C-alpha cells in the first residue's frame, strides 16, 4: 500500500457526491430514502459524521487501497473532479423539488407507462 503523503483532495464542499449516493450500489445504503446521504446536513452541505465517515467516503483511503496501482494521485483527482462536475445538484430545501428531480431516475413500468 502507498504510504507517501498525498496533497489533500481539492473538495469544494458542494455536497453533490453526498446528494447522489443513489447512483452507486456501494453508497446506496447511505441514502435516507431519497438518494441523499442520511449524514449530510443539507443546509451547510457538510457531513455530520465527517471524523467517523465510512471508508467509501474517504477519497485518499479509496485511492490508496483501490486505485494507486492504476493512477497517479493527480490523475485520480482529475477523474474525481470530472465526476463531481457531472453530478446533479440535488440539495434543496423544497422537498417537492427533490421528489420531482428523483422521478426522472425511477424506472418506467412498461405496463402502465408510469414511474
GUGU-978156 format. One record per residue (C-alpha): residue number from 1; residue in one letter; x, y, z. Coordinates in nm, 2 decimals, always signed. Example, Ala and Ser with C-alpha at 12.3 -4.5 7.8 and 13.67 -1.06 7.14 Angstrom:
BEGIN
<r num="1" residuo="A" px="+1.23" py="-0.45" pz="+0.78"/>
<r num="2" residuo="S" px="+1.37" py="-0.11" pz="+0.71"/>
//
This chain:
BEGIN
<r num="1" residuo="X" px="+0.00" py="+0.00" pz="+0.00"/>
<r num="2" residuo="X" px="+0.12" py="+0.35" pz="-0.08"/>
<r num="3" residuo="X" px="+0.24" py="+0.53" pz="+0.23"/>
<r num="4" residuo="X" px="+0.36" py="+0.86" pz="+0.09"/>
<r num="5" residuo="X" px="+0.18" py="+1.18" pz="+0.20"/>
<r num="6" residuo="X" px="-0.07" py="+1.29" pz="-0.06"/>
<r num="7" residuo="X" px="-0.17" py="+1.65" pz="-0.11"/>
<r num="8" residuo="X" px="-0.53" py="+1.70" pz="+0.01"/>
<r num="9" residuo="X" px="-0.82" py="+1.63" pz="-0.23"/>
<r num="10" residuo="X" px="-0.95" py="+1.97" pz="-0.35"/>
<r num="11" residuo="X" px="-1.31" py="+1.93" pz="-0.24"/>
<r num="12" residuo="X" px="-1.51" py="+2.24" pz="-0.27"/>
<r num="13" residuo="X" px="-1.78" py="+2.13" pz="-0.03"/>
<r num="14" residuo="X" px="-2.06" py="+2.14" pz="-0.28"/>
<r num="15" residuo="X" px="-2.22" py="+1.83" pz="-0.14"/>
<r num="16" residuo="X" px="-2.30" py="+1.68" pz="-0.48"/>
<r num="17" residuo="X" px="-2.14" py="+1.34" pz="-0.40"/>
<r num="18" residuo="X" px="-2.34" py="+1.31" pz="-0.08"/>
<r num="19" residuo="X" px="-2.66" py="+1.42" pz="-0.25"/>
<r num="20" residuo="X" px="-2.62" py="+1.14" pz="-0.51"/>
<r num="21" residuo="X" px="-2.55" py="+0.83" pz="-0.31"/>
<r num="22" residuo="X" px="-2.83" py="+0.65" pz="-0.50"/>
<r num="23" residuo="X" px="-2.61" py="+0.64" pz="-0.81"/>
<r num="24" residuo="X" px="-2.38" py="+0.36" pz="-0.68"/>
<r num="25" residuo="X" px="-2.46" py="+0.03" pz="-0.52"/>
<r num="26" residuo="X" px="-2.17" py="+0.09" pz="-0.28"/>
<r num="27" residuo="X" px="-2.31" py="+0.41" pz="-0.14"/>
<r num="28" residuo="X" px="-2.68" py="+0.34" pz="-0.18"/>
<r num="29" residuo="X" px="-2.71" py="+0.21" pz="+0.18"/>
<r num="30" residuo="X" px="-2.62" py="+0.56" pz="+0.30"/>
<r num="31" residuo="X" px="-2.94" py="+0.70" pz="+0.14"/>
<r num="32" residuo="X" px="-3.20" py="+0.84" pz="+0.37"/>
<r num="33" residuo="X" px="-3.46" py="+0.72" pz="+0.11"/>
<r num="34" residuo="X" px="-3.43" py="+0.99" pz="-0.15"/>
<r num="35" residuo="X" px="-3.08" py="+0.94" pz="-0.27"/>
<r num="36" residuo="X" px="-2.92" py="+1.19" pz="-0.03"/>
<r num="37" residuo="X" px="-2.69" py="+1.06" pz="+0.23"/>
<r num="38" residuo="X" px="-2.85" py="+1.04" pz="+0.57"/>
<r num="39" residuo="X" px="-2.54" py="+1.20" pz="+0.73"/>
<r num="40" residuo="X" px="-2.55" py="+1.51" pz="+0.51"/>
<r num="41" residuo="X" px="-2.66" py="+1.84" pz="+0.66"/>
<r num="42" residuo="X" px="-2.84" py="+1.98" pz="+0.36"/>
<r num="43" residuo="X" px="-2.82" py="+2.34" pz="+0.49"/>
<r num="44" residuo="X" px="-2.45" py="+2.35" pz="+0.54"/>
<r num="45" residuo="X" px="-2.37" py="+2.08" pz="+0.28"/>
<r num="46" residuo="X" px="-2.14" py="+1.92" pz="+0.54"/>
<r num="47" residuo="X" px="-2.11" py="+1.57" pz="+0.67"/>
<r num="48" residuo="X" px="-2.25" py="+1.54" pz="+1.02"/>
<r num="49" residuo="X" px="-2.01" py="+1.24" pz="+1.09"/>
<r num="50" residuo="X" px="-1.71" py="+1.36" pz="+0.89"/>
<r num="51" residuo="X" px="-1.45" py="+1.24" pz="+1.15"/>
<r num="52" residuo="X" px="-1.61" py="+0.90" pz="+1.16"/>
<r num="53" residuo="X" px="-1.74" py="+0.87" pz="+0.80"/>
<r num="54" residuo="X" px="-1.74" py="+0.54" pz="+0.62"/>
<r num="55" residuo="X" px="-1.43" py="+0.42" pz="+0.43"/>
<r num="56" residuo="X" px="-1.61" py="+0.47" pz="+0.09"/>
<r num="57" residuo="X" px="-1.64" py="+0.84" pz="+0.17"/>
<r num="58" residuo="X" px="-1.26" py="+0.88" pz="+0.23"/>
<r num="59" residuo="X" px="-1.11" py="+0.97" pz="-0.10"/>
<r num="60" residuo="X" px="-0.75" py="+0.93" pz="+0.00"/>
<r num="61" residuo="X" px="-0.82" py="+0.59" pz="+0.16"/>
<r num="62" residuo="X" px="-1.00" py="+0.47" pz="-0.15"/>
<r num="63" residuo="X" px="-0.71" py="+0.58" pz="-0.37"/>
<r num="64" residuo="X" px="-0.45" py="+0.41" pz="-0.16"/>
<r num="65" residuo="X" px="-0.65" py="+0.08" pz="-0.12"/>
<r num="66" residuo="X" px="-0.80" py="+0.05" pz="-0.47"/>
<r num="67" residuo="X" px="-0.65" py="+0.28" pz="-0.73"/>
<r num="68" residuo="X" px="-0.29" py="+0.37" pz="-0.65"/>
<r num="69" residuo="X" px="-0.16" py="+0.10" pz="-0.89"/>
<r num="70" residuo="X" px="-0.38" py="+0.22" pz="-1.18"/>
<r num="71" residuo="X" px="-0.35" py="+0.60" pz="-1.15"/>
<r num="72" residuo="X" px="-0.12" py="+0.87" pz="-1.01"/>
<r num="73" residuo="X" px="-0.28" py="+1.08" pz="-0.73"/>
<r num="74" residuo="X" px="-0.31" py="+1.37" pz="-0.97"/>
<r num="75" residuo="X" px="-0.49" py="+1.15" pz="-1.23"/>
<r num="76" residuo="X" px="-0.72" py="+1.02" pz="-0.97"/>
<r num="77" residuo="X" px="-0.80" py="+1.38" pz="-0.85"/>
<r num="78" residuo="X" px="-0.87" py="+1.48" pz="-1.21"/>
<r num="79" residuo="X" px="-1.11" py="+1.18" pz="-1.27"/>
<r num="80" residuo="X" px="-1.29" py="+1.25" pz="-0.95"/>
<r num="81" residuo="X" px="-1.33" py="+1.62" pz="-1.01"/>
<r num="82" residuo="X" px="-1.47" py="+1.55" pz="-1.36"/>
<r num="83" residuo="X" px="-1.73" py="+1.31" pz="-1.19"/>
<r num="84" residuo="X" px="-1.80" py="+1.58" pz="-0.93"/>
<r num="85" residuo="X" px="-1.88" py="+1.83" pz="-1.20"/>
<r num="86" residuo="X" px="-2.11" py="+1.59" pz="-1.38"/>
<r num="87" residuo="X" px="-2.33" py="+1.52" pz="-1.08"/>
<r num="88" residuo="X" px="-2.66" py="+1.70" pz="-1.05"/>
<r num="89" residuo="X" px="-2.70" py="+1.95" pz="-0.77"/>
<r num="90" residuo="X" px="-2.99" py="+1.79" pz="-0.58"/>
<r num="91" residuo="X" px="-2.97" py="+1.97" pz="-0.24"/>
<r num="92" residuo="X" px="-3.29" py="+2.17" pz="-0.19"/>
<r num="93" residuo="X" px="-3.50" py="+2.28" pz="+0.10"/>
<r num="94" residuo="X" px="-3.81" py="+2.22" pz="-0.10"/>
<r num="95" residuo="X" px="-3.89" py="+1.85" pz="-0.08"/>
<r num="96" residuo="X" px="-4.12" py="+1.87" pz="-0.38"/>
<r num="97" residuo="X" px="-3.83" py="+1.98" pz="-0.60"/>
<r num="98" residuo="X" px="-3.64" py="+1.68" pz="-0.48"/>
<r num="99" residuo="X" px="-3.92" py="+1.44" pz="-0.54"/>
<r num="100" residuo="X" px="-3.97" py="+1.57" pz="-0.90"/>
<r num="101" residuo="X" px="-3.60" py="+1.56" pz="-0.96"/>
<r num="102" residuo="X" px="-3.59" py="+1.19" pz="-0.84"/>
<r num="103" residuo="X" px="-3.88" py="+1.09" pz="-1.06"/>
<r num="104" residuo="X" px="-3.66" py="+1.12" pz="-1.37"/>
<r num="105" residuo="X" px="-3.44" py="+0.84" pz="-1.24"/>
<r num="106" residuo="X" px="-3.72" py="+0.60" pz="-1.14"/>
<r num="107" residuo="X" px="-3.78" py="+0.31" pz="-1.38"/>
<r num="108" residuo="X" px="-4.08" py="+0.32" pz="-1.61"/>
<r num="109" residuo="X" px="-4.34" py="+0.05" pz="-1.56"/>
<r num="110" residuo="X" px="-4.39" py="-0.09" pz="-1.91"/>
<r num="111" residuo="X" px="-4.75" py="-0.20" pz="-1.85"/>
<r num="112" residuo="X" px="-4.87" py="+0.13" pz="-1.71"/>
<r num="113" residuo="X" px="-4.61" py="+0.36" pz="-1.86"/>
<r num="114" residuo="X" px="-4.58" py="+0.53" pz="-1.52"/>
<r num="115" residuo="X" px="-4.28" py="+0.58" pz="-1.29"/>
//
